[in-house]
Amino acid sequence: MTLAPWIPAVLVAMGAGILDWRYRRIPNWLTVTGLAVGVAVNTILFRWPGLKTALLGTALGLGLLLPFVLLRSLGAGDWKLAGALGACLGPRQLFAVLVGTILVAGVMALAVVIWKGRLKRTLLNMAHLLAALFSLRMPGPEVSLDDPQATKIPFGVAMALTVLFYGMGRAIGKV
């Protein structure tokens, strides 16, 4: 298994993580470029199977995270970043990265919630989200990205950290 697809993945993820941390947005020029480079690298290295893997990875990243974008609990830049990373890594490795990202984002969220003293409010919001899910309705505006009082976690940073650590693990043969 070659490490070449990990190079653009790490570069795109690190750029996105820095921009998400600093400006709270991930620009289209970065995600579109990452997607194009991921498709190109996989196609050049693996021909038609590489193209198929890149497109399936993109579809997985965009498909899995689309509901969260539609519910306004995840930004569109984070969504497009997952698609770009899927083009680089393919579906199997992207899935592992997304699971790791959820864990990293959860730790980040817990730290921020405790630090800001918003644990009770966060637990109530989680209950509202679950109630909305089970009643098949949209949650209220207090639990979306539209709420200016909401504690927001830069998901792109969590994704960048996960890709960096996973990529380093792959490079040294531990993952």
Secondary structure, DSSP 8 states (H G I E B T S, - for coil): --STTHHHHHHHHHHHHHHHHHHS---HHHHHHHHHHHHHHHHHHHHHHHHHHHHHHHHHHHHHHHHHHHTTSS-HHHHHHHHHHHHHHHHHHHHHHHHHHHHHHHHHHHHHHHHHT-HHHHHHHHHHHHHHHHTTS---GGGSTT-TTS----HHHHHHHHHHHHHHHHHTT--
